Every structure is written in structure tokens, then in C-alpha cells.
Amino acid sequence: MERGPFLNRRRTHTTCSSPGLQGLLSRLFLFLLHLTLSFQYLETFQRANAGNTHLQNVLLRYSRLIDVRCEKEYWKYLLAKDLV
């Protein structure tokens, strides 16, 4: 039974020499991505503290959004607790 030319090829990684190295590089990439995002947040908070009114309003709206979501989760918790 002929399987075709694509199914007979051996699967190899083209970007790295070993799967362990590829996993390490992907974890390193994710770490650097999170680190960059964290520094962007830090810069935003520092600019808001320095007096940027636009960023202060944005962070205030975001804070209110988080408060509403926390309250919603609290009500879900109370409802689940009451049903049990």
C-alpha cells in the first residue's frame, strides 16, 4: 500500500536541533514577552502618578471594571453556596 510522498517523510524540527532546546526557547520567549508587558504597565502607572490625566482616567475606568467583575464573582459564589 502506497502512503504517498508526504507521509513517508521523517518529521524533524527545522528551527532547533533538539525538542528540549525548542521548549527552552519557547519558555524564554514567553518570559521575555511577560517581562516587556510588565515594564509597559510600570511605565503607564508611573506616568499616571506623574500627573498624566488621560492615563489616570484610563486606570480609574480599569479599576472600576475590576471591581464590577469581583462583585459579580462574589454574587456567583453566594448563589452557588446557597444552592449547595
HTML snippet that shows the backbone in 3Dmol.js (N, CA, C, O; Angstrom):
<script src="https://3Dmol.org/build/3Dmol-min.js"></script>
<div id="view" style="width:600px;height:400px;position:relative"></div>
<script>
const pdb = `
ATOM      1  N   MET A   1       0.840  -1.168   0.000  1.00  0.00           N
ATOM      2  CA  MET A   1       0.000   0.000   0.000  1.00  0.00           C
ATOM      3  C   MET A   1       0.896   1.245   0.000  1.00  0.00           C
ATOM      4  O   MET A   1       1.758   1.407   0.863  1.00  0.00           O
ATOM      5  N   GLU A   2       0.676   2.097  -0.964  1.00  0.00           N
ATOM      6  CA  GLU A   2       1.464   3.329  -1.094  1.00  0.00           C
ATOM      7  C   GLU A   2       0.881   4.414  -0.208  1.00  0.00           C
ATOM      8  O   GLU A   2      -0.319   4.683  -0.264  1.00  0.00           O
ATOM      9  N   ARG A   3       1.723   5.045   0.617  1.00  0.00           N
ATOM     10  CA  ARG A   3       1.248   6.055   1.552  1.00  0.00           C
ATOM     11  C   ARG A   3       1.407   7.467   1.015  1.00  0.00           C
ATOM     12  O   ARG A   3       0.865   8.398   1.611  1.00  0.00           O
ATOM     13  N   GLY A   4       2.090   7.660  -0.032  1.00  0.00           N
ATOM     14  CA  GLY A   4       2.292   8.994  -0.576  1.00  0.00           C
ATOM     15  C   GLY A   4       3.615   9.572  -0.113  1.00  0.00           C
ATOM     16  O   GLY A   4       4.167   9.134   0.898  1.00  0.00           O
ATOM     17  N   PRO A   5       4.125  10.546  -0.839  1.00  0.00           N
ATOM     18  CA  PRO A   5       5.449  11.079  -0.523  1.00  0.00           C
ATOM     19  C   PRO A   5       5.488  11.864   0.790  1.00  0.00           C
ATOM     20  O   PRO A   5       6.531  11.900   1.444  1.00  0.00           O
ATOM     21  N   PHE A   6       4.395  12.485   1.188  1.00  0.00           N
ATOM     22  CA  PHE A   6       4.426  13.314   2.389  1.00  0.00           C
ATOM     23  C   PHE A   6       4.337  12.494   3.665  1.00  0.00           C
ATOM     24  O   PHE A   6       4.884  12.896   4.692  1.00  0.00           O
ATOM     25  N   LEU A   7       3.668  11.364   3.621  1.00  0.00           N
ATOM     26  CA  LEU A   7       3.530  10.539   4.816  1.00  0.00           C
ATOM     27  C   LEU A   7       4.775   9.716   5.096  1.00  0.00           C
ATOM     28  O   LEU A   7       4.961   9.260   6.224  1.00  0.00           O
ATOM     29  N   ASN A   8       5.625   9.513   4.115  1.00  0.00           N
ATOM     30  CA  ASN A   8       6.834   8.721   4.317  1.00  0.00           C
ATOM     31  C   ASN A   8       7.999   9.553   4.847  1.00  0.00           C
ATOM     32  O   ASN A   8       9.005   8.993   5.283  1.00  0.00           O
ATOM     33  N   ARG A   9       7.881  10.862   4.816  1.00  0.00           N
ATOM     34  CA  ARG A   9       8.969  11.705   5.288  1.00  0.00           C
ATOM     35  C   ARG A   9       9.083  11.652   6.801  1.00  0.00           C
ATOM     36  O   ARG A   9       8.091  11.516   7.518  1.00  0.00           O
ATOM     37  N   ARG A  10      10.303  11.762   7.260  1.00  0.00           N
ATOM     38  CA  ARG A  10      10.560  11.778   8.695  1.00  0.00           C
ATOM     39  C   ARG A  10      10.333  13.193   9.211  1.00  0.00           C
ATOM     40  O   ARG A  10      10.784  14.165   8.604  1.00  0.00           O
ATOM     41  N   ARG A  11       9.637  13.301  10.328  1.00  0.00           N
ATOM     42  CA  ARG A  11       9.354  14.613  10.900  1.00  0.00           C
ATOM     43  C   ARG A  11      10.552  15.088  11.698  1.00  0.00           C
ATOM     44  O   ARG A  11      10.994  14.414  12.628  1.00  0.00           O
ATOM     45  N   THR A  12      11.071  16.233  11.341  1.00  0.00           N
ATOM     46  CA  THR A  12      12.200  16.819  12.052  1.00  0.00           C
ATOM     47  C   THR A  12      11.913  18.281  12.339  1.00  0.00           C
ATOM     48  O   THR A  12      11.130  18.922  11.638  1.00  0.00           O
ATOM     49  N   HIS A  13      12.550  18.798  13.368  1.00  0.00           N
ATOM     50  CA  HIS A  13      12.417  20.204  13.692  1.00  0.00           C
ATOM     51  C   HIS A  13      13.383  20.994  12.822  1.00  0.00           C
ATOM     52  O   HIS A  13      14.555  20.639  12.699  1.00  0.00           O
ATOM     53  N   THR A  14      12.893  22.044  12.235  1.00  0.00           N
ATOM     54  CA  THR A  14      13.750  22.840  11.371  1.00  0.00           C
ATOM     55  C   THR A  14      14.342  24.035  12.109  1.00  0.00           C
ATOM     56  O   THR A  14      15.328  24.612  11.650  1.00  0.00           O
ATOM     57  N   THR A  15      13.753  24.421  13.257  1.00  0.00           N
ATOM     58  CA  THR A  15      14.241  25.609  13.945  1.00  0.00           C
ATOM     59  C   THR A  15      15.300  25.281  14.987  1.00  0.00           C
ATOM     60  O   THR A  15      16.179  26.109  15.227  1.00  0.00           O
ATOM     61  N   CYS A  16      15.257  24.133  15.605  1.00  0.00           N
ATOM     62  CA  CYS A  16      16.191  23.767  16.669  1.00  0.00           C
ATOM     63  C   CYS A  16      16.704  22.360  16.436  1.00  0.00           C
ATOM     64  O   CYS A  16      16.108  21.574  15.700  1.00  0.00           O
ATOM     65  N   SER A  17      17.821  22.063  17.079  1.00  0.00           N
ATOM     66  CA  SER A  17      18.408  20.742  16.878  1.00  0.00           C
ATOM     67  C   SER A  17      17.781  19.686  17.777  1.00  0.00           C
ATOM     68  O   SER A  17      17.877  18.496  17.477  1.00  0.00           O
ATOM     69  N   SER A  18      17.132  20.097  18.889  1.00  0.00           N
ATOM     70  CA  SER A  18      16.520  19.110  19.768  1.00  0.00           C
ATOM     71  C   SER A  18      15.210  19.667  20.328  1.00  0.00           C
ATOM     72  O   SER A  18      15.069  20.881  20.469  1.00  0.00           O
ATOM     73  N   PRO A  19      14.247  18.790  20.648  1.00  0.00           N
ATOM     74  CA  PRO A  19      12.979  19.264  21.203  1.00  0.00           C
ATOM     75  C   PRO A  19      13.154  19.967  22.554  1.00  0.00           C
ATOM     76  O   PRO A  19      12.393  20.880  22.875  1.00  0.00           O
ATOM     77  N   GLY A  20      14.162  19.545  23.359  1.00  0.00           N
ATOM     78  CA  GLY A  20      14.393  20.191  24.637  1.00  0.00           C
ATOM     79  C   GLY A  20      14.814  21.642  24.477  1.00  0.00           C
ATOM     80  O   GLY A  20      14.407  22.506  25.253  1.00  0.00           O
ATOM     81  N   LEU A  21      15.621  21.897  23.480  1.00  0.00           N
ATOM     82  CA  LEU A  21      16.055  23.264  23.205  1.00  0.00           C
ATOM     83  C   LEU A  21      14.895  24.112  22.717  1.00  0.00           C
ATOM     84  O   LEU A  21      14.790  25.289  23.064  1.00  0.00           O
ATOM     85  N   GLN A  22      14.029  23.521  21.918  1.00  0.00           N
ATOM     86  CA  GLN A  22      12.872  24.256  21.422  1.00  0.00           C
ATOM     87  C   GLN A  22      11.949  24.640  22.580  1.00  0.00           C
ATOM     88  O   GLN A  22      11.428  25.755  22.604  1.00  0.00           O
ATOM     89  N   GLY A  23      11.737  23.735  23.540  1.00  0.00           N
ATOM     90  CA  GLY A  23      10.911  24.047  24.700  1.00  0.00           C
ATOM     91  C   GLY A  23      11.517  25.146  25.547  1.00  0.00           C
ATOM     92  O   GLY A  23      10.810  26.014  26.058  1.00  0.00           O
ATOM     93  N   LEU A  24      12.840  25.101  25.692  1.00  0.00           N
ATOM     94  CA  LEU A  24      13.533  26.129  26.455  1.00  0.00           C
ATOM     95  C   LEU A  24      13.406  27.489  25.781  1.00  0.00           C
ATOM     96  O   LEU A  24      13.173  28.497  26.447  1.00  0.00           O
ATOM     97  N   LEU A  25      13.560  27.516  24.463  1.00  0.00           N
ATOM     98  CA  LEU A  25      13.448  28.776  23.737  1.00  0.00           C
ATOM     99  C   LEU A  25      12.032  29.340  23.792  1.00  0.00           C
ATOM    100  O   LEU A  25      11.853  30.554  23.892  1.00  0.00           O
ATOM    101  N   SER A  26      11.035  28.478  23.729  1.00  0.00           N
ATOM    102  CA  SER A  26       9.658  28.979  23.799  1.00  0.00           C
ATOM    103  C   SER A  26       9.351  29.513  25.192  1.00  0.00           C
ATOM    104  O   SER A  26       8.643  30.512  25.319  1.00  0.00           O
ATOM    105  N   ARG A  27       9.869  28.869  26.244  1.00  0.00           N
ATOM    106  CA  ARG A  27       9.664  29.389  27.604  1.00  0.00           C
ATOM    107  C   ARG A  27      10.392  30.709  27.795  1.00  0.00           C
ATOM    108  O   ARG A  27       9.877  31.617  28.446  1.00  0.00           O
ATOM    109  N   LEU A  28      11.583  30.817  27.232  1.00  0.00           N
ATOM    110  CA  LEU A  28      12.349  32.056  27.317  1.00  0.00           C
ATOM    111  C   LEU A  28      11.620  33.179  26.576  1.00  0.00           C
ATOM    112  O   LEU A  28      11.573  34.310  27.058  1.00  0.00           O
ATOM    113  N   PHE A  29      11.061  32.873  25.423  1.00  0.00           N
ATOM    114  CA  PHE A  29      10.308  33.863  24.664  1.00  0.00           C
ATOM    115  C   PHE A  29       9.103  34.345  25.454  1.00  0.00           C
ATOM    116  O   PHE A  29       8.841  35.547  25.503  1.00  0.00           O
ATOM    117  N   LEU A  30       8.358  33.421  26.080  1.00  0.00           N
ATOM    118  CA  LEU A  30       7.199  33.813  26.880  1.00  0.00           C
ATOM    119  C   LEU A  30       7.614  34.654  28.078  1.00  0.00           C
ATOM    120  O   LEU A  30       6.924  35.609  28.434  1.00  0.00           O
ATOM    121  N   PHE A  31       8.745  34.303  28.710  1.00  0.00           N
ATOM    122  CA  PHE A  31       9.236  35.085  29.835  1.00  0.00           C
ATOM    123  C   PHE A  31       9.551  36.509  29.407  1.00  0.00           C
ATOM    124  O   PHE A  31       9.166  37.463  30.082  1.00  0.00           O
ATOM    125  N   LEU A  32      10.249  36.654  28.288  1.00  0.00           N
ATOM    126  CA  LEU A  32      10.600  37.986  27.801  1.00  0.00           C
ATOM    127  C   LEU A  32       9.362  38.776  27.390  1.00  0.00           C
ATOM    128  O   LEU A  32       9.318  39.994  27.566  1.00  0.00           O
ATOM    129  N   LEU A  33       8.370  38.102  26.852  1.00  0.00           N
ATOM    130  CA  LEU A  33       7.125  38.760  26.494  1.00  0.00           C
ATOM    131  C   LEU A  33       6.420  39.295  27.736  1.00  0.00           C
ATOM    132  O   LEU A  33       5.954  40.434  27.740  1.00  0.00           O
ATOM    133  N   HIS A  34       6.339  38.482  28.789  1.00  0.00           N
ATOM    134  CA  HIS A  34       5.715  38.919  30.038  1.00  0.00           C
ATOM    135  C   HIS A  34       6.523  40.034  30.701  1.00  0.00           C
ATOM    136  O   HIS A  34       5.948  40.964  31.268  1.00  0.00           O
ATOM    137  N   LEU A  35       7.833  39.948  30.635  1.00  0.00           N
ATOM    138  CA  LEU A  35       8.682  40.980  31.217  1.00  0.00           C
ATOM    139  C   LEU A  35       8.487  42.314  30.501  1.00  0.00           C
ATOM    140  O   LEU A  35       8.404  43.359  31.147  1.00  0.00           O
ATOM    141  N   THR A  36       8.415  42.283  29.186  1.00  0.00           N
ATOM    142  CA  THR A  36       8.180  43.502  28.410  1.00  0.00           C
ATOM    143  C   THR A  36       6.833  44.110  28.746  1.00  0.00           C
ATOM    144  O   THR A  36       6.723  45.324  28.918  1.00  0.00           O
ATOM    145  N   LEU A  37       5.807  43.276  28.841  1.00  0.00           N
ATOM    146  CA  LEU A  37       4.474  43.765  29.179  1.00  0.00           C
ATOM    147  C   LEU A  37       4.456  44.359  30.583  1.00  0.00           C
ATOM    148  O   LEU A  37       3.800  45.374  30.818  1.00  0.00           O
ATOM    149  N   SER A  38       5.164  43.742  31.505  1.00  0.00           N
ATOM    150  CA  SER A  38       5.221  44.253  32.875  1.00  0.00           C
ATOM    151  C   SER A  38       5.881  45.625  32.924  1.00  0.00           C
ATOM    152  O   SER A  38       5.428  46.508  33.653  1.00  0.00           O
ATOM    153  N   PHE A  39       6.939  45.806  32.160  1.00  0.00           N
ATOM    154  CA  PHE A  39       7.593  47.112  32.134  1.00  0.00           C
ATOM    155  C   PHE A  39       6.714  48.168  31.476  1.00  0.00           C
ATOM    156  O   PHE A  39       6.772  49.340  31.848  1.00  0.00           O
ATOM    157  N   GLN A  40       5.900  47.766  30.503  1.00  0.00           N
ATOM    158  CA  GLN A  40       4.961  48.712  29.897  1.00  0.00           C
ATOM    159  C   GLN A  40       3.911  49.142  30.917  1.00  0.00           C
ATOM    160  O   GLN A  40       3.550  50.317  30.976  1.00  0.00           O
ATOM    161  N   TYR A  41       3.416  48.195  31.723  1.00  0.00           N
ATOM    162  CA  TYR A  41       2.469  48.542  32.777  1.00  0.00           C
ATOM    163  C   TYR A  41       3.116  49.471  33.799  1.00  0.00           C
ATOM    164  O   TYR A  41       2.500  50.446  34.228  1.00  0.00           O
ATOM    165  N   LEU A  42       4.348  49.177  34.187  1.00  0.00           N
ATOM    166  CA  LEU A  42       5.052  50.013  35.151  1.00  0.00           C
ATOM    167  C   LEU A  42       5.199  51.437  34.626  1.00  0.00           C
ATOM    168  O   LEU A  42       4.990  52.398  35.366  1.00  0.00           O
ATOM    169  N   GLU A  43       5.555  51.574  33.360  1.00  0.00           N
ATOM    170  CA  GLU A  43       5.699  52.898  32.767  1.00  0.00           C
ATOM    171  C   GLU A  43       4.357  53.636  32.756  1.00  0.00           C
ATOM    172  O   GLU A  43       4.312  54.840  33.005  1.00  0.00           O
ATOM    173  N   THR A  44       3.277  52.928  32.472  1.00  0.00           N
ATOM    174  CA  THR A  44       1.950  53.544  32.467  1.00  0.00           C
ATOM    175  C   THR A  44       1.579  54.026  33.857  1.00  0.00           C
ATOM    176  O   THR A  44       1.077  55.140  34.009  1.00  0.00           O
ATOM    177  N   PHE A  45       1.819  53.201  34.885  1.00  0.00           N
ATOM    178  CA  PHE A  45       1.499  53.613  36.253  1.00  0.00           C
ATOM    179  C   PHE A  45       2.357  54.800  36.685  1.00  0.00           C
ATOM    180  O   PHE A  45       1.866  55.702  37.365  1.00  0.00           O
ATOM    181  N   GLN A  46       3.622  54.809  36.302  1.00  0.00           N
ATOM    182  CA  GLN A  46       4.498  55.924  36.672  1.00  0.00           C
ATOM    183  C   GLN A  46       4.063  57.215  35.994  1.00  0.00           C
ATOM    184  O   GLN A  46       4.094  58.279  36.613  1.00  0.00           O
ATOM    185  N   ARG A  47       3.657  57.135  34.730  1.00  0.00           N
ATOM    186  CA  ARG A  47       3.186  58.329  34.033  1.00  0.00           C
ATOM    187  C   ARG A  47       1.879  58.838  34.617  1.00  0.00           C
ATOM    188  O   ARG A  47       1.655  60.047  34.669  1.00  0.00           O
ATOM    189  N   ALA A  48       1.007  57.925  35.060  1.00  0.00           N
ATOM    190  CA  ALA A  48      -0.238  58.346  35.698  1.00  0.00           C
ATOM    191  C   ALA A  48       0.046  59.017  37.040  1.00  0.00           C
ATOM    192  O   ALA A  48      -0.580  60.021  37.380  1.00  0.00           O
ATOM    193  N   ASN A  49       0.990  58.464  37.801  1.00  0.00           N
ATOM    194  CA  ASN A  49       1.363  59.079  39.076  1.00  0.00           C
ATOM    195  C   ASN A  49       2.044  60.430  38.882  1.00  0.00           C
ATOM    196  O   ASN A  49       1.984  61.291  39.761  1.00  0.00           O
ATOM    197  N   ALA A  50       2.687  60.616  37.742  1.00  0.00           N
ATOM    198  CA  ALA A  50       3.366  61.880  37.468  1.00  0.00           C
ATOM    199  C   ALA A  50       2.387  62.986  37.090  1.00  0.00           C
ATOM    200  O   ALA A  50       2.772  64.154  37.036  1.00  0.00           O
ATOM    201  N   GLY A  51       1.123  62.636  36.827  1.00  0.00           N
ATOM    202  CA  GLY A  51       0.133  63.676  36.561  1.00  0.00           C
ATOM    203  C   GLY A  51      -0.552  63.593  35.215  1.00  0.00           C
ATOM    204  O   GLY A  51      -1.305  64.504  34.871  1.00  0.00           O
ATOM    205  N   ASN A  52      -0.330  62.551  34.440  1.00  0.00           N
ATOM    206  CA  ASN A  52      -0.993  62.405  33.146  1.00  0.00           C
ATOM    207  C   ASN A  52      -2.466  62.102  33.393  1.00  0.00           C
ATOM    208  O   ASN A  52      -2.813  60.994  33.803  1.00  0.00           O
ATOM    209  N   THR A  53      -3.340  63.091  33.145  1.00  0.00           N
ATOM    210  CA  THR A  53      -4.764  62.932  33.476  1.00  0.00           C
ATOM    211  C   THR A  53      -5.441  61.889  32.595  1.00  0.00           C
ATOM    212  O   THR A  53      -6.345  61.189  33.052  1.00  0.00           O
ATOM    213  N   HIS A  54      -5.018  61.778  31.345  1.00  0.00           N
ATOM    214  CA  HIS A  54      -5.628  60.767  30.476  1.00  0.00           C
ATOM    215  C   HIS A  54      -5.378  59.363  31.023  1.00  0.00           C
ATOM    216  O   HIS A  54      -6.298  58.550  31.104  1.00  0.00           O
ATOM    217  N   LEU A  55      -4.136  59.085  31.397  1.00  0.00           N
ATOM    218  CA  LEU A  55      -3.821  57.763  31.931  1.00  0.00           C
ATOM    219  C   LEU A  55      -4.486  57.533  33.290  1.00  0.00           C
ATOM    220  O   LEU A  55      -4.871  56.407  33.605  1.00  0.00           O
ATOM    221  N   GLN A  56      -4.623  58.581  34.090  1.00  0.00           N
ATOM    222  CA  GLN A  56      -5.334  58.449  35.362  1.00  0.00           C
ATOM    223  C   GLN A  56      -6.779  58.045  35.126  1.00  0.00           C
ATOM    224  O   GLN A  56      -7.308  57.196  35.844  1.00  0.00           O
ATOM    225  N   ASN A  57      -7.433  58.646  34.120  1.00  0.00           N
ATOM    226  CA  ASN A  57      -8.820  58.293  33.810  1.00  0.00           C
ATOM    227  C   ASN A  57      -8.928  56.870  33.270  1.00  0.00           C
ATOM    228  O   ASN A  57      -9.869  56.149  33.600  1.00  0.00           O
ATOM    229  N   VAL A  58      -7.972  56.468  32.445  1.00  0.00           N
ATOM    230  CA  VAL A  58      -7.975  55.105  31.906  1.00  0.00           C
ATOM    231  C   VAL A  58      -7.826  54.093  33.034  1.00  0.00           C
ATOM    232  O   VAL A  58      -8.553  53.101  33.081  1.00  0.00           O
ATOM    233  N   LEU A  59      -6.889  54.339  33.939  1.00  0.00           N
ATOM    234  CA  LEU A  59      -6.667  53.406  35.045  1.00  0.00           C
ATOM    235  C   LEU A  59      -7.850  53.401  36.015  1.00  0.00           C
ATOM    236  O   LEU A  59      -8.150  52.370  36.617  1.00  0.00           O
ATOM    237  N   LEU A  60      -8.518  54.535  36.168  1.00  0.00           N
ATOM    238  CA  LEU A  60      -9.708  54.584  37.015  1.00  0.00           C
ATOM    239  C   LEU A  60     -10.831  53.740  36.421  1.00  0.00           C
ATOM    240  O   LEU A  60     -11.510  53.006  37.139  1.00  0.00           O
ATOM    241  N   ARG A  61     -11.023  53.847  35.110  1.00  0.00           N
ATOM    242  CA  ARG A  61     -12.041  53.018  34.445  1.00  0.00           C
ATOM    243  C   ARG A  61     -11.696  51.538  34.572  1.00  0.00           C
ATOM    244  O   ARG A  61     -12.576  50.714  34.824  1.00  0.00           O
ATOM    245  N   TYR A  62     -10.425  51.198  34.400  1.00  0.00           N
ATOM    246  CA  TYR A  62      -9.993  49.808  34.518  1.00  0.00           C
ATOM    247  C   TYR A  62     -10.211  49.299  35.943  1.00  0.00           C
ATOM    248  O   TYR A  62     -10.615  48.154  36.141  1.00  0.00           O
ATOM    249  N   SER A  63      -9.943  50.145  36.927  1.00  0.00           N
ATOM    250  CA  SER A  63     -10.153  49.769  38.321  1.00  0.00           C
ATOM    251  C   SER A  63     -11.631  49.500  38.595  1.00  0.00           C
ATOM    252  O   SER A  63     -11.976  48.547  39.294  1.00  0.00           O
ATOM    253  N   ARG A  64     -12.492  50.337  38.044  1.00  0.00           N
ATOM    254  CA  ARG A  64     -13.938  50.121  38.208  1.00  0.00           C
ATOM    255  C   ARG A  64     -14.375  48.823  37.551  1.00  0.00           C
ATOM    256  O   ARG A  64     -15.210  48.098  38.092  1.00  0.00           O
ATOM    257  N   LEU A  65     -13.809  48.526  36.377  1.00  0.00           N
ATOM    258  CA  LEU A  65     -14.134  47.277  35.690  1.00  0.00           C
ATOM    259  C   LEU A  65     -13.749  46.072  36.542  1.00  0.00           C
ATOM    260  O   LEU A  65     -14.511  45.109  36.632  1.00  0.00           O
ATOM    261  N   ILE A  66     -12.588  46.118  37.158  1.00  0.00           N
ATOM    262  CA  ILE A  66     -12.146  45.018  38.021  1.00  0.00           C
ATOM    263  C   ILE A  66     -13.070  44.890  39.225  1.00  0.00           C
ATOM    264  O   ILE A  66     -13.413  43.777  39.625  1.00  0.00           O
ATOM    265  N   ASP A  67     -13.482  46.034  39.817  1.00  0.00           N
ATOM    266  CA  ASP A  67     -14.405  45.993  40.954  1.00  0.00           C
ATOM    267  C   ASP A  67     -15.733  45.346  40.583  1.00  0.00           C
ATOM    268  O   ASP A  67     -16.275  44.552  41.353  1.00  0.00           O
ATOM    269  N   VAL A  68     -16.254  45.678  39.417  1.00  0.00           N
ATOM    270  CA  VAL A  68     -17.530  45.094  38.970  1.00  0.00           C
ATOM    271  C   VAL A  68     -17.379  43.595  38.764  1.00  0.00           C
ATOM    272  O   VAL A  68     -18.261  42.824  39.143  1.00  0.00           O
ATOM    273  N   ARG A  69     -16.277  43.181  38.171  1.00  0.00           N
ATOM    274  CA  ARG A  69     -16.072  41.741  37.957  1.00  0.00           C
ATOM    275  C   ARG A  69     -15.918  40.990  39.273  1.00  0.00           C
ATOM    276  O   ARG A  69     -16.412  39.872  39.414  1.00  0.00           O
ATOM    277  N   CYS A  70     -15.232  41.604  40.238  1.00  0.00           N
ATOM    278  CA  CYS A  70     -15.085  40.962  41.551  1.00  0.00           C
ATOM    279  C   CYS A  70     -16.439  40.823  42.233  1.00  0.00           C
ATOM    280  O   CYS A  70     -16.740  39.789  42.829  1.00  0.00           O
ATOM    281  N   GLU A  71     -17.247  41.861  42.143  1.00  0.00           N
ATOM    282  CA  GLU A  71     -18.582  41.805  42.753  1.00  0.00           C
ATOM    283  C   GLU A  71     -19.444  40.744  42.074  1.00  0.00           C
ATOM    284  O   GLU A  71     -20.194  40.032  42.742  1.00  0.00           O
ATOM    285  N   LYS A  72     -19.341  40.637  40.767  1.00  0.00           N
ATOM    286  CA  LYS A  72     -20.095  39.620  40.027  1.00  0.00           C
ATOM    287  C   LYS A  72     -19.679  38.214  40.468  1.00  0.00           C
ATOM    288  O   LYS A  72     -20.530  37.350  40.678  1.00  0.00           O
ATOM    289  N   GLU A  73     -18.374  37.986  40.608  1.00  0.00           N
ATOM    290  CA  GLU A  73     -17.894  36.683  41.065  1.00  0.00           C
ATOM    291  C   GLU A  73     -18.339  36.395  42.498  1.00  0.00           C
ATOM    292  O   GLU A  73     -18.632  35.251  42.844  1.00  0.00           O
ATOM    293  N   TYR A  74     -18.389  37.441  43.330  1.00  0.00           N
ATOM    294  CA  TYR A  74     -18.853  37.258  44.696  1.00  0.00           C
ATOM    295  C   TYR A  74     -20.303  36.825  44.712  1.00  0.00           C
ATOM    296  O   TYR A  74     -20.670  35.944  45.490  1.00  0.00           O
ATOM    297  N   TRP A  75     -21.149  37.427  43.864  1.00  0.00           N
ATOM    298  CA  TRP A  75     -22.557  37.035  43.808  1.00  0.00           C
ATOM    299  C   TRP A  75     -22.713  35.618  43.267  1.00  0.00           C
ATOM    300  O   TRP A  75     -23.585  34.874  43.715  1.00  0.00           O
ATOM    301  N   LYS A  76     -21.873  35.245  42.309  1.00  0.00           N
ATOM    302  CA  LYS A  76     -21.899  33.863  41.811  1.00  0.00           C
ATOM    303  C   LYS A  76     -21.538  32.884  42.919  1.00  0.00           C
ATOM    304  O   LYS A  76     -22.146  31.821  43.046  1.00  0.00           O
ATOM    305  N   TYR A  77     -20.538  33.256  43.726  1.00  0.00           N
ATOM    306  CA  TYR A  77     -20.121  32.424  44.848  1.00  0.00           C
ATOM    307  C   TYR A  77     -21.263  32.276  45.845  1.00  0.00           C
ATOM    308  O   TYR A  77     -21.534  31.171  46.314  1.00  0.00           O
ATOM    309  N   LEU A  78     -21.937  33.377  46.176  1.00  0.00           N
ATOM    310  CA  LEU A  78     -23.055  33.318  47.129  1.00  0.00           C
ATOM    311  C   LEU A  78     -24.188  32.449  46.598  1.00  0.00           C
ATOM    312  O   LEU A  78     -24.782  31.670  47.344  1.00  0.00           O
ATOM    313  N   LEU A  79     -24.482  32.584  45.315  1.00  0.00           N
ATOM    314  CA  LEU A  79     -25.543  31.780  44.720  1.00  0.00           C
ATOM    315  C   LEU A  79     -25.180  30.304  44.739  1.00  0.00           C
ATOM    316  O   LEU A  79     -26.023  29.470  45.068  1.00  0.00           O
ATOM    317  N   ALA A  80     -23.949  29.965  44.394  1.00  0.00           N
ATOM    318  CA  ALA A  80     -23.527  28.566  44.402  1.00  0.00           C
ATOM    319  C   ALA A  80     -23.536  28.016  45.837  1.00  0.00           C
ATOM    320  O   ALA A  80     -23.915  26.867  46.065  1.00  0.00           O
ATOM    321  N   LYS A  81     -23.121  28.834  46.785  1.00  0.00           N
ATOM    322  CA  LYS A  81     -23.103  28.412  48.188  1.00  0.00           C
ATOM    323  C   LYS A  81     -24.516  28.178  48.696  1.00  0.00           C
ATOM    324  O   LYS A  81     -24.749  27.250  49.471  1.00  0.00           O
ATOM    325  N   ASP A  82     -25.463  29.009  48.269  1.00  0.00           N
ATOM    326  CA  ASP A  82     -26.854  28.890  48.696  1.00  0.00           C
ATOM    327  C   ASP A  82     -27.518  27.657  48.093  1.00  0.00           C
ATOM    328  O   ASP A  82     -28.378  27.050  48.731  1.00  0.00           O
ATOM    329  N   LEU A  83     -27.139  27.280  46.889  1.00  0.00           N
ATOM    330  CA  LEU A  83     -27.754  26.131  46.209  1.00  0.00           C
ATOM    331  C   LEU A  83     -27.237  24.810  46.760  1.00  0.00           C
ATOM    332  O   LEU A  83     -27.910  23.789  46.618  1.00  0.00           O
ATOM    333  N   VAL A  84     -26.085  24.797  47.374  1.00  0.00           N
ATOM    334  CA  VAL A  84     -25.498  23.547  47.876  1.00  0.00           C
ATOM    335  C   VAL A  84     -26.026  23.195  49.218  1.00  0.00           C
ATOM    336  O   VAL A  84     -25.638  22.174  49.786  1.00  0.00           O
TER     337      VAL A  84
END
`;
const viewer = $3Dmol.createViewer("view");
viewer.addModel(pdb, "pdb");
viewer.setStyle({}, {cartoon: {color: "spectrum"}});
viewer.zoomTo();
viewer.render();
</script>
